[in-house]
Amino acid sequence: MNRSDQELQDIWRPVNVPSLKVIVIREIVLPLVWVGLVALFLTLGDTGISRLDKLIIIGVLAIGLVGLFSVRTKEMIRLALMAKRLSETGMFTQGRVVEKLQSRHRKGAITFDIMYEYLEHYRAWQEVDPAKYDQLSVGDSVPVKYLPDNPRYSRIEF
């Protein structure tokens, strides 16, 4: 069986696995807090919106949140399982910072990303906090945890 260049590229593409804590906060807690704050504003604030309209808005937000969860659930579960496997069976190696990238997004948020290289030919990006970003320089060694049976799954362990 011949594989296309894209299939081969996908097989070898490294995947950074965030910690389970990051997955839960980013994918579950923050959306719930957002909907809760909107609901609180609508129920407590004097918005001039009727009670029925407020309930409809809250219902639509809740349905949207459920829809968001159903679309992202498969990916969240896959990443959560990888994070668990990485924590339990991951092996350590020394990696090296090969690139740093600071990005400003539309709503003004700034992300700080580090590209690291490990096991000679694997490279992956990982978002880090601003303090770590400032501490690290290109060429610095970093501890990388990876799955021995599938080394493309990894993360920097600080």
N, C-alpha and C positions, 0 to 999 in steps of 0.2 A: 504494500500500500504506500503510495507516494503522498507526502504531506506538502501543502502549499507553504510558501515562505512565511505567510502570515501565521499559519498554525504553528510552525516551528518557532517563530518569534514569540508567540503567546506562551508556549511551553517554557521558554527560558526567561521570560520577563519576571524579574524579581517583584515580590509583593511585600510591602511594609505592612505588618500586622500591628494595629494599635492595641494598647492594653484593654482588658475587659472593662476597666473603670472608665476609660475614655469613650469606649463604644456606648456604654450605658448612659453616661452623661450627655454625650452629643446626640444620640439617637432616640433616647426615651425621656430623660429628665428635662432637657431644655425645651423640646416641643410641648410637653405637658405644662411646664411653667408658663410658657408663652400663652397657651390657650387659657390657663387659669387666670393670668393677669388681664387678658381681654375680657373674660367672663366677669371678673371682679369689677373692672372699670364699667362694664355695661350695667351691672346690677346695682352698683353703689353710686355711680356718677349720675349727675343730672344732665343727661345727653339730649333730652327732648325726644327720645325714641320711645315708642309705646312698649309696654311690657311684652306683648306678643311678638313684636319685631325683635326685641332683645333675645327672647327665647329662640326665635328662628335663627338669628345670627349665631348664637351659642351652639345650636344644633348643627348648623352648617359647618362651623369650625370643628366640632367634634367628629362629624362625618369625614371632613377633610383630613383630620388627624388619623382616623382609622384607615382611610385610603392611603395616606402617606406610609403608615406602618405596613399595610399589606404589600405595597410596591417594594418597599425596602427590606421587608422581613427576611427574605431569602438571603440577601447580602449580609444583613446584620447577623443572622444565625451562623452563616459561614465564617464571618470574621470572628465572632465570639468563640466558635469552636476552635478556630486556628489560634486565637489568643490563649485559650485554655491549654491546647496542646503545646504551644510554645512555652508557656509557663511550666508545664509539667515535664516535658521531654526535650525541650530545647537545649542545644549545646552552645557554648561560648566560643567565640574566636575574636581576634583583633581585626577591626576594620579601620578604614582610613577615610577622613573627610575629603571629598574630591571637589565639592562645589557648595556654595551657599547662595540662597535666593530669598530675597525679601520682596513680598508682593503686596500691593495695595489693591483692595477689592472695591467694587462700586459703592458700597455703603460705608467706606472709610476704614474697614477692618484691615489690619496688616497681619500677614502670616509670615512666619520665619521657618524656612525649610533647609534641611541639610541633605545633600546627596552623599551617601557613603558607599564604599566599595569593600567587599569582603570575599574571602575564599577565591581570590585571584580574579574571577571574572563576573561576579554578581555585583550589581549596583541597585540601590533603591533610595527613594526620597522619604524623609520623615519630618513631620512638623515638630518643632521644638519651641519651648518658651523663649522669650526675648533674652533672658539672662544667659541661658545655655548657648543661644545663637551668638551672643557677644563673646562668650568664653572660648568658643571653638574657632579654629582657623583651618583653612585648607591645608591638608597634610597631617593634621592631628590624628592620633590614634583614638579609636572609640571602641568600647566593648559591644559586640554584636551577638545577639542570640538568634539562632536559626534552627529550623527543623532538620535533623540529620537525614531523614528519608526524603525530604523535599526542600533543599536549601534555599530555594527562591523565596520562601516565607521567612521573614526576619524582622527584627527591630533593634534599634540601639537601646541598650539598657544603661541608664544613668544611675 
